[in-house]
Amino acid sequence: TPAGFFSRANEILVWISPLNLSVTDSAWERVFASRSSASIDLALDDAKVREIARTLRDRYARLSLAISKGLVRGAKDISEGGCLMSIFEMCLGRDLGVHFEAWSEDATAWFGEGLGGFVMSIDPHLMRELHEMMPEIRRLGTTLNVPVLRWGIGRELNVHGLKATYQRAGRKGFWR
């Protein structure tokens, strides 16, 4: 079973986008206390629900196989707070950080929530095999020995400073 945190530096960080990725009713909207212009109507008809169920069954079966083959070191579902929050939480387990190689200005990609999304850490030597099993994975970066979230050169956030804010928000009931 993979850990729910990053276990060591120099692992590859990958992302599987949630289905119906949206910031509707998300932590993002609670922070800004308003509806985002990126909000969508989440009404689904029966055909769409069946399609999502098939996609999730297939995704979970392939993920289960990858885990049973030892291809995944760490994994966390993308839930409240989105991809960036899940990555931050994975940094806390062993006081590690991430250097992002891929970055998007689209807030929905980083803070959107939905079904069936994951962030995972992978041994670099096993990346090709995992990608063959799960071609939808997207490489985001690598794990670091220092507790920072780093973009490019000189742009970073200290995980310890973020942790204090995260815990304060939790005490106030923000993370429901």
Sequence and secondary structure as in RCSB ss.txt:
>XXXX:A:sequence
TPAGFFSRANEILVWISPLNLSVTDSAWERVFASRSSASIDLALDDAKVREIARTLRDRYARLSLAISKGLVRGA
KDISEGGCLMSIFEMCLGRDLGVHFEAWSEDATAWFGEGLGGFVMSIDPHLMRELHEMMPEIRRLGTTLNVPVLR
WGIGRELNVHGLKATYQRAGRKGFWR
>XXXX:A:secstr
  BSS  STT EEEEE  EEEE TTSHHHHHHTS  TT       HHHHHHHHHHHHHHHHHHHHHHHTT  SEE
EE  TTHHHHHHHHHHHTTT EEEES   S HHHHH EEES EEEEE GGGHHHHHHH TT EEEEEEESSSEEE
ETTTEEEEHHHHHHHHHHHHHTT   
